[in-house]
C-alpha cells in the first residue's frame, strides 16, 4: 500500500501537549489559552514612585516595592483630643499649652512627616507645635504654646476668633486620596480668646441699671 507524501512546500505541524492541546493541523490563537490563576486575580496595586505609574505616585514618601489591596480605603486620622462633641475654647496666656491628639485609621504606610496648621477665620494660617508645624509622621499628638507664639511673632499675633486644624502628609495639602495613604484632615474647629484683667467692684464703676 502506498503512503501519502506531503505536498512540496508544506510545513509539518507538531502536536501540542498539555490541557490546551489541539488536533493536528489546527492553529489556536493566543487568546484561547486559560490565564494562569496566579496572575488572573491579582488585587493589589503598586504605589512605588515610578515614571511609568504617574497616577500612583506617592510623592516624597520613601516607599520601595510596597503593594496595597486595590480596594483599600484612603487613610485618615480621627481627633481624640479635644473631643469634637463641642467647640473648645483656649485662652492666649502664659503657661497655657494646647494639646491636640489623634489616631490613624486605614493607614498602611506611615508618612515621614506631618504638617499641622491652624487656619483662622480672618485668613491667617499659623504653624501648630514646633516652629514650622512639621512633626514626625508617626506622631499622635502635638503641643502648641500659644503665648510663646504671641511673644515671638509680634508681626502676626494670634487673633481672637475661630480656627480650623488642618493636617497633611509629605505629599502636600492638595494630594489626591490614595489607598492606604493619609488624606488631608481639616475638621476640628476651636476658639482662641485673650483673657481680660480682673476688675473688682471697688475699682470698677457701678452701672446704673433701671
Secondary structure, DSSP 8 states (H G I E B T S, - for coil): -------TT--------STT---TT----GGGS---HHHHT--EEE----GGGGGG--TT---SS-EEETT--BBEEEEEES-TTS-EEEE--TT-EEEEEEEEES-SS--SEEEEEEEETTS-EEE-SSTTSEEETT--EEEEEHHHHHHH-GGG---SEEEEEEEE-TT-TT----BTSB--B---EEEEE-------TTTS------
